[in-house]
Amino acid sequence: MVQLGMVINSQEYFDYHHAETDVFESVNKRELELGSAAMATIIYLMDKTL
């Protein structure tokens, strides 16, 4: 059985949460890039190992 997940540091991902400013433009670009790269890596490795 394989278990995996991704934990996002919510203090850095959005500068504001559940407010009028909670829009895509408020997303920390670097954190989004790092999260996307991590998920792409996980998917790639799962494809190669399963």
DRENPA-3360 file (N, C-alpha, C; in nm, 2 decimals, always signed):
BEGIN
1 = MVQLGMVI = +0.08/-0.12/+0.00/+0.00/+0.00/+0.00/+0.09/+0.12/+0.00 ~ +0.06/+0.22/-0.09/+0.14/+0.34/-0.10/+0.06/+0.45/-0.05 ~ +0.12/+0.53/+0.04/+0.05/+0.65/+0.09/+0.14/+0.77/+0.07 ~ +0.09/+0.88/+0.02/+0.17/+1.00/+0.00/+0.08/+1.12/+0.01 ~ +0.14/+1.23/+0.03/+0.06/+1.35/+0.04/+0.15/+1.47/+0.03 ~ +0.09/+1.59/+0.03/+0.16/+1.71/+0.02/+0.11/+1.80/+0.13 ~ +0.20/+1.86/+0.21/+0.16/+1.95/+0.31/+0.21/+2.09/+0.27 ~ +0.12/+2.18/+0.27/+0.15/+2.32/+0.23/+0.16/+2.40/+0.35;
9 = NSQEYFDY = +0.26/+2.48/+0.36/+0.28/+2.58/+0.46/+0.18/+2.70/+0.43 ~ +0.07/+2.69/+0.50/-0.04/+2.79/+0.46/+0.00/+2.93/+0.50 ~ +0.10/+2.95/+0.58/+0.14/+3.08/+0.62/+0.21/+3.15/+0.51 ~ +0.26/+3.08/+0.41/+0.33/+3.14/+0.30/+0.25/+3.13/+0.17 ~ +0.16/+3.03/+0.16/+0.10/+3.01/+0.03/+0.00/+3.12/-0.01 ~ -0.08/+3.16/+0.08/-0.17/+3.28/+0.06/-0.13/+3.39/+0.16 ~ -0.12/+3.51/+0.11/-0.09/+3.62/+0.21/-0.22/+3.65/+0.29 ~ -0.33/+3.63/+0.23/-0.46/+3.65/+0.30/-0.55/+3.53/+0.27;
17 = HHAETDVF = -0.63/+3.49/+0.36/-0.72/+3.37/+0.34/-0.86/+3.40/+0.38 ~ -0.96/+3.36/+0.30/-1.10/+3.38/+0.33/-1.13/+3.53/+0.35 ~ -1.09/+3.61/+0.25/-1.11/+3.75/+0.25/-1.14/+3.80/+0.11 ~ -1.17/+3.92/+0.09/-1.19/+3.97/-0.05/-1.06/+3.96/-0.13 ~ -0.95/+3.96/-0.06/-0.82/+3.95/-0.13/-0.78/+3.81/-0.15 ~ -0.87/+3.71/-0.12/-0.84/+3.57/-0.14/-0.86/+3.53/-0.28 ~ -0.78/+3.58/-0.37/-0.79/+3.56/-0.51/-0.66/+3.50/-0.57 ~ -0.66/+3.45/-0.69/-0.54/+3.39/-0.75/-0.42/+3.48/-0.75;
25 = ESVNKREL = -0.45/+3.61/-0.77/-0.34/+3.71/-0.77/-0.27/+3.72/-0.64 ~ -0.33/+3.68/-0.53/-0.27/+3.69/-0.40/-0.18/+3.57/-0.37 ~ -0.18/+3.47/-0.46/-0.10/+3.35/-0.44/+0.05/+3.38/-0.45 ~ +0.13/+3.33/-0.36/+0.27/+3.35/-0.36/+0.32/+3.26/-0.48 ~ +0.37/+3.33/-0.58/+0.41/+3.26/-0.71/+0.52/+3.16/-0.68 ~ +0.61/+3.18/-0.60/+0.72/+3.09/-0.58/+0.67/+2.96/-0.51 ~ +0.58/+2.98/-0.41/+0.52/+2.86/-0.34/+0.44/+2.78/-0.44 ~ +0.36/+2.85/-0.53/+0.28/+2.77/-0.63/+0.37/+2.69/-0.72;
33 = ELGSAAMA = +0.49/+2.75/-0.76/+0.58/+2.68/-0.85/+0.64/+2.56/-0.78 ~ +0.68/+2.58/-0.65/+0.74/+2.47/-0.58/+0.64/+2.35/-0.56 ~ +0.51/+2.39/-0.53/+0.41/+2.29/-0.51/+0.38/+2.21/-0.64 ~ +0.38/+2.29/-0.75/+0.35/+2.22/-0.88/+0.47/+2.13/-0.91 ~ +0.59/+2.17/-0.89/+0.70/+2.09/-0.92/+0.70/+1.96/-0.83 ~ +0.66/+1.97/-0.71/+0.66/+1.86/-0.62/+0.55/+1.76/-0.66 ~ +0.43/+1.81/-0.70/+0.33/+1.72/-0.75/+0.36/+1.65/-0.88 ~ +0.43/+1.73/-0.97/+0.47/+1.67/-1.10/+0.57/+1.56/-1.07;
41 = TIIYLMDK = +0.66/+1.58/-0.98/+0.76/+1.48/-0.95/+0.70/+1.35/-0.89 ~ +0.60/+1.37/-0.80/+0.53/+1.26/-0.74/+0.46/+1.18/-0.85 ~ +0.39/+1.25/-0.94/+0.32/+1.18/-1.05/+0.42/+1.10/-1.14 ~ +0.53/+1.17/-1.17/+0.63/+1.10/-1.26/+0.68/+0.98/-1.19 ~ +0.72/+0.99/-1.06/+0.78/+0.87/-0.99/+0.68/+0.76/-0.98 ~ +0.55/+0.79/-0.95/+0.45/+0.69/-0.94/+0.43/+0.62/-1.07 ~ +0.43/+0.69/-1.18/+0.42/+0.63/-1.31/+0.53/+0.53/-1.34 ~ +0.65/+0.56/-1.30/+0.77/+0.48/-1.32/+0.77/+0.36/-1.23;
49 = TL = +0.71/+0.37/-1.11/+0.73/+0.26/-1.02/+0.61/+0.17/-1.01 ~ +0.49/+0.21/-1.05/+0.37/+0.13/-1.04/+0.34/+0.05/-1.17;
% end
